[in-house]
Amino acid sequence: MKLTGVFAALPTSFDYLGDVYQAKITQNVGRWNRADLAGYLVAGRTGEGALLNIEEKLMVWELTAQEAKTGAVLLAGISSQGVQETLELIKQAEKIGYHFAVVSPLSMENFTPDRISLYYRSVADQASLPIVIDNLSAGNPMHVPMTVMTALGEHPNIVAVVDGFTEGQSDLALLGALAKDFTVLVGDSPSPVPWLTAGSPGIISGFAAMAPFFFLNLAEAVKTREYNAAQDLERHAQKLVSLLLHHYGIPGLKYALDLNGYYGGLARLPLSPLTSKAKQEIETAIYGIRS
């Protein structure tokens, strides 16, 4: 099974009490099934996975797997603070029917490249699913450096990385530096076209959940070498994407989902609700990005 195409990183629906809103998850997945998305990342960073307890993660994984269309590739978002818990979560995801585990960097004091390498290798040595590294942006202290990523890419059970957003193109070197069978996927980025043009086979993004047909059109334009059209689409979305990435985060993305006819709802505390001004900015920026 290959990681190619556009994957939606799904937000998790919560009700007004902050509990998992099962009916809205079912409703949203039914709508996403109508698009030609390659699959879904569930309970990852976009899904507020770090704010879900284990029972909630299993619930969200199961609901999505039950509703997902036939052939959808399912990726389980894993955010844990230890190797053993990570392995147990991966085992449970495999039982539910997931195909890959997208593992976020370990949050810890005295973060070093050696420690993050040891963490991923320890997980990959024993994991029952192939591992995808969820890398963070280059400015984040937990960003995995390219030298470490190159070494991790040699591990037979570490198959891909979703690279964090970048305004520049220095990280494009990843595409040529990593092992032949290691896949570099575009994460949430205001500039996905250079990555796709350089050879990245796919996108895993919360923006693909907000506007799946828009981002499917962008990826298809690159695939068919209509680069001017792809760049026009990218430019059209850049203001909204930058607003959400740099200012309003998951609460902003959820509001954008509401505007596009999905259920976004509120983010879970301690993520704060949007101000009226923030909502107005998103409403202006999303104009023409309907899906």
C-alpha positions as CSV (number, residue, x, y, z in Angstrom):
1,M,0.0,0.0,0.0
2,K,1.5,3.3,-1.1
3,L,1.1,6.8,0.3
4,T,0.1,8.7,-2.8
5,G,-2.6,11.3,-3.4
6,V,-4.4,13.8,-1.1
7,F,-5.1,12.7,2.5
8,A,-7.2,14.7,4.8
9,A,-5.9,15.2,8.3
10,L,-9.3,15.2,10.1
11,P,-10.3,17.5,12.9
12,T,-12.1,15.8,15.8
13,S,-15.7,17.0,16.4
14,F,-16.6,18.0,20.0
15,D,-20.0,19.1,21.3
16,Y,-20.6,22.2,23.5
17,L,-19.5,20.3,26.6
18,G,-16.2,19.3,25.0
19,D,-17.1,15.7,24.6
20,V,-16.4,13.7,21.3
21,Y,-19.4,14.4,19.1
22,Q,-19.9,11.0,17.5
23,A,-22.8,11.9,15.2
24,K,-20.9,14.8,13.6
25,I,-17.8,12.7,13.0
26,T,-20.0,10.2,11.1
27,Q,-21.6,13.0,9.2
28,N,-18.3,14.6,8.2
29,V,-16.7,11.4,7.1
30,G,-19.8,10.7,4.9
31,R,-19.2,14.0,3.2
32,W,-15.4,13.5,2.8
33,N,-16.1,10.1,1.2
34,R,-17.7,11.9,-1.8
35,A,-14.3,13.4,-2.7
36,D,-11.5,11.4,-4.3
37,L,-9.3,11.6,-1.2
38,A,-6.8,8.8,-0.8
39,G,-7.5,8.4,2.9
40,Y,-7.7,10.0,6.3
41,L,-5.3,10.8,9.1
42,V,-7.3,10.4,12.3
43,A,-6.5,11.9,15.8
44,G,-3.3,13.5,14.6
45,R,-2.2,17.0,15.5
46,T,-5.1,18.5,13.4
47,G,-7.4,16.1,15.3
48,E,-6.2,17.4,18.7
49,G,-4.8,13.9,19.3
50,A,-2.7,15.1,22.3
51,L,-6.0,16.3,24.0
52,L,-7.7,12.9,23.6
53,N,-7.5,10.2,26.2
54,I,-6.9,6.6,25.1
55,E,-10.6,5.7,25.1
56,E,-11.5,8.7,23.0
57,K,-8.8,8.0,20.5
58,L,-10.1,4.4,20.1
59,M,-13.6,5.8,19.7
60,V,-12.6,8.3,17.0
61,W,-10.5,5.7,15.1
62,E,-13.4,3.2,15.2
63,L,-16.0,5.7,14.1
64,T,-13.9,6.9,11.2
65,A,-12.9,3.4,10.1
66,Q,-16.6,2.3,10.1
67,E,-17.7,5.2,8.0
68,A,-14.7,5.5,5.6
69,K,-15.3,4.5,2.0
70,T,-13.9,1.2,0.7
71,G,-10.3,1.5,-0.3
72,A,-9.5,4.6,1.9
73,V,-6.0,4.4,3.4
74,L,-6.4,4.9,7.2
75,L,-3.6,6.6,9.2
76,A,-3.7,6.6,13.0
77,G,-2.3,9.7,14.7
78,I,-0.1,8.7,17.6
79,S,1.0,11.3,20.2
80,S,2.3,9.6,23.4
81,Q,5.0,10.2,26.0
82,G,6.6,6.8,26.0
83,V,7.6,3.9,23.7
84,Q,5.4,1.3,25.4
85,E,2.2,3.4,25.3
86,T,3.0,4.3,21.7
87,L,3.4,0.6,20.8
88,E,0.1,-0.3,22.5
89,L,-1.8,2.5,20.7
90,I,-0.3,1.2,17.4
91,K,-1.4,-2.3,18.2
92,Q,-5.0,-1.1,18.9
93,A,-5.1,0.9,15.6
94,E,-4.0,-2.1,13.7
95,K,-6.8,-4.2,15.2
96,I,-9.3,-1.5,14.2
97,G,-8.0,-1.7,10.6
98,Y,-5.6,1.1,10.2
99,H,-2.7,0.8,7.7
100,F,-0.1,3.3,9.0
101,A,0.8,5.0,12.3
102,V,1.7,8.7,12.0
103,V,3.9,9.3,15.1
104,S,4.5,12.8,16.5
105,P,7.9,13.7,18.0
106,L,8.2,12.9,21.7
107,S,7.7,16.0,23.9
108,M,10.4,16.0,26.5
109,E,12.8,18.2,28.4
110,N,16.4,18.3,27.0
111,F,15.2,17.3,23.6
112,T,18.1,16.2,21.4
113,P,18.4,14.6,18.0
114,D,19.9,11.5,19.5
115,R,16.9,11.0,21.8
116,I,14.3,11.5,19.1
117,S,16.2,9.1,16.9
118,L,16.3,6.5,19.7
119,Y,12.5,7.0,20.3
120,Y,11.6,6.5,16.6
121,R,13.9,3.5,16.2
122,S,12.6,1.9,19.4
123,V,9.0,2.2,18.2
124,A,9.8,1.1,14.7
125,D,11.7,-2.0,15.8
126,Q,8.5,-3.4,17.5
127,A,5.6,-1.6,15.8
128,S,2.9,-3.7,14.1
129,L,2.2,-0.9,11.5
130,P,4.6,1.0,9.2
131,I,5.7,4.3,10.8
132,V,5.2,7.7,9.3
133,I,7.1,10.5,11.1
134,D,5.0,13.6,11.8
135,N,7.7,16.2,11.5
136,L,7.2,19.7,12.8
137,S,8.2,23.0,11.2
138,A,11.8,24.0,11.1
139,G,11.4,26.7,13.7
140,N,10.0,24.3,16.2
141,P,12.5,23.0,18.9
142,M,11.2,19.4,18.2
143,H,11.8,19.5,14.5
144,V,13.8,16.5,13.4
145,P,16.9,17.6,11.6
146,M,17.6,16.4,8.0
147,T,20.7,14.5,9.1
148,V,18.6,12.5,11.6
149,M,15.7,12.0,9.2
150,T,18.1,10.7,6.6
151,A,19.3,8.0,9.0
152,L,15.8,7.1,10.2
153,G,14.8,6.8,6.5
154,E,17.0,3.7,6.3
155,H,14.9,1.8,8.9
156,P,12.7,-0.7,7.1
157,N,9.7,0.1,9.2
158,I,9.9,3.9,8.9
159,V,8.4,4.5,5.5
160,A,7.6,8.2,5.3
161,V,7.7,11.7,6.8
162,V,5.0,14.4,6.7
163,D,7.2,17.4,6.7
164,G,6.2,20.5,8.6
165,F,5.2,23.7,6.8
166,T,7.9,26.0,5.5
167,E,7.8,29.4,3.7
168,G,11.1,28.7,2.0
169,Q,12.3,25.7,0.0
170,S,15.4,24.5,1.9
171,D,13.6,21.4,3.1
172,L,13.1,20.3,-0.5
173,A,16.5,18.8,-0.2
174,L,14.8,16.0,1.8
175,L,13.3,14.7,-1.5
176,G,16.8,13.8,-2.8
177,A,18.6,13.0,0.4
178,L,16.4,10.2,1.8
179,A,16.4,6.5,1.1
180,K,14.9,5.4,-2.2
181,D,11.9,3.7,-0.6
182,F,11.2,6.5,1.9
183,T,8.4,8.9,1.1
184,V,8.3,12.6,1.8
185,L,4.7,13.9,2.0
186,V,3.7,17.6,2.1
187,G,2.2,18.6,5.4
188,D,0.2,21.8,6.1
189,S,2.0,24.3,3.9
190,P,1.3,27.6,2.2
191,S,3.4,26.4,-0.7
192,P,2.7,22.7,-1.6
193,V,3.3,23.1,-5.3
194,P,7.1,23.2,-5.2
195,W,7.1,20.0,-3.2
196,L,4.7,18.2,-5.5
197,T,6.5,19.4,-8.6
198,A,9.8,18.2,-7.1
199,G,8.5,14.7,-6.7
200,S,6.5,14.4,-3.4
201,P,3.7,11.9,-4.1
202,G,1.1,13.4,-1.8
203,I,-0.3,15.7,0.7
204,I,-1.5,15.1,4.3
205,S,-3.2,18.2,5.4
206,G,-6.0,19.6,7.5
207,F,-6.7,22.0,4.6
208,A,-7.7,19.0,2.5
209,A,-10.4,18.3,5.1
210,M,-11.6,21.9,4.9
211,A,-11.7,22.1,1.1
212,P,-11.0,18.6,-0.4
213,F,-12.0,19.4,-3.9
214,F,-9.9,22.5,-4.0
215,F,-6.8,20.7,-3.0
216,L,-7.6,17.7,-5.2
217,N,-7.7,20.1,-8.1
218,L,-4.4,21.6,-7.1
219,A,-2.7,18.2,-6.9
220,E,-4.2,17.1,-10.2
221,A,-2.9,20.3,-11.9
222,V,0.6,19.3,-10.8
223,K,0.1,15.7,-11.9
224,T,-1.0,16.8,-15.4
225,R,1.8,19.4,-15.6
226,E,-0.5,22.3,-15.6
227,Y,1.9,24.2,-13.4
228,N,0.5,27.7,-14.0
229,A,-3.0,26.5,-12.9
230,A,-1.5,24.8,-9.8
231,Q,0.4,28.0,-8.9
232,D,-2.7,30.1,-9.3
233,L,-4.7,27.8,-7.0
234,E,-1.8,27.9,-4.5
235,R,-1.7,31.7,-4.5
236,H,-5.5,31.9,-4.1
237,A,-5.3,29.8,-0.9
238,Q,-2.2,31.3,0.6
239,K,-3.8,34.1,2.6
240,L,-6.2,31.7,4.3
241,V,-3.6,29.0,4.8
242,S,-1.1,31.5,6.3
243,L,-3.8,32.9,8.6
244,L,-4.6,29.4,9.9
245,L,-1.0,28.3,10.2
246,H,0.4,31.4,11.9
247,H,-2.4,32.9,13.8
248,Y,-5.6,30.9,14.4
249,G,-4.5,27.3,14.3
250,I,-7.1,24.5,14.9
251,P,-9.9,26.8,16.1
252,G,-9.5,28.7,12.9
253,L,-9.5,25.6,10.8
254,K,-12.6,24.4,12.5
255,Y,-14.4,27.7,11.8
256,A,-13.3,27.3,8.1
257,L,-14.9,23.9,8.1
258,D,-18.2,25.4,9.5
259,L,-18.1,28.0,6.6
260,N,-17.6,25.2,4.1
261,G,-20.6,23.1,5.2
262,Y,-18.8,20.6,7.5
263,Y,-19.1,20.5,11.2
264,G,-16.1,22.2,12.8
265,G,-17.3,23.3,16.1
266,L,-15.1,24.4,19.0
267,A,-11.6,23.2,19.7
268,R,-11.0,21.6,23.0
269,L,-9.6,23.6,25.9
270,P,-7.0,24.9,26.5
271,L,-7.3,26.0,22.8
272,S,-9.2,29.3,22.9
273,P,-12.3,30.3,20.9
274,L,-11.9,32.8,18.1
275,T,-12.7,36.5,18.4
276,S,-15.2,38.2,16.1
277,K,-12.3,39.9,14.3
278,A,-10.6,36.5,13.7
279,K,-13.8,35.1,12.3
280,Q,-14.2,38.0,9.9
281,E,-10.6,37.6,8.6
282,I,-11.2,33.9,7.9
283,E,-14.6,34.7,6.2
284,T,-12.8,37.1,3.9
285,A,-9.9,34.9,3.1
286,I,-12.0,31.8,2.4
287,Y,-13.9,33.5,-0.3
288,G,-13.7,31.3,-3.5
289,I,-12.2,28.3,-1.6
290,R,-15.5,26.4,-1.3
291,S,-15.6,22.6,-1.3
